[in-house]
Each structure stands twice: as C-alpha cells, then as structure tokens.
Amino acid sequence: DQLDPREREFLVKLAKAWRVPPTTLETLLEHLDHGKPLPQPNLVWLRDKPDKVLRAAEALVAADGVIEDAEREMLGELRTILGVASPD
C-alpha cells in the first residue's frame, strides 16, 4: 500500500526506458501517490512480453531492499496472469 521513493524512482526510469507515454506515467504516479486503485493493465501487451514484465516487477519490488509478503503475493498473482511458472 506504500510506494517507497526508491521504488517510485525505479518505476519512472523503467517507464522512460520502455517509452511509456507521459500521460500514462502521470496517471500511474497520480494513483500511486494518492493511494488510489490502479487502472486496469493492458493484459494483451503484458502477456506478449511475460518474461520482461516479470523481471521488471521483481526489480521494482526489490528496489527498496525489502520484499514484503504482499509484494510476494502480487508477484505470484502476476505469474499466474502471465502464465509463467513459479521459480519454486
């Protein structure tokens, strides 16, 4: 429920590297900064690049040096959505 400044910084850098449109990034940051629910992701796009998306999500949750239980759970849900096997 909280976005560490290091996670936010990582997210901004990743969005720029992936050429996320500025308005999309602004909307995402607005939601994160104010604790609003996130907009629905583009599942077609995500499923087209599952390994890349999962690596980015893992790096994001690790950006602050702590992986919370809720973050682990979210990664598990993301693996399910993307159809990627768990590393266990």
Secondary structure, DSSP 8 states (H G I E B T S, - for coil): ----HHHHHHHHHHHHHTT--HHHHHHHHHHHHTT-------HHHHHHSHHHHHHHHHHHHHTTS---HHHHHHHHHHHHHHT-----
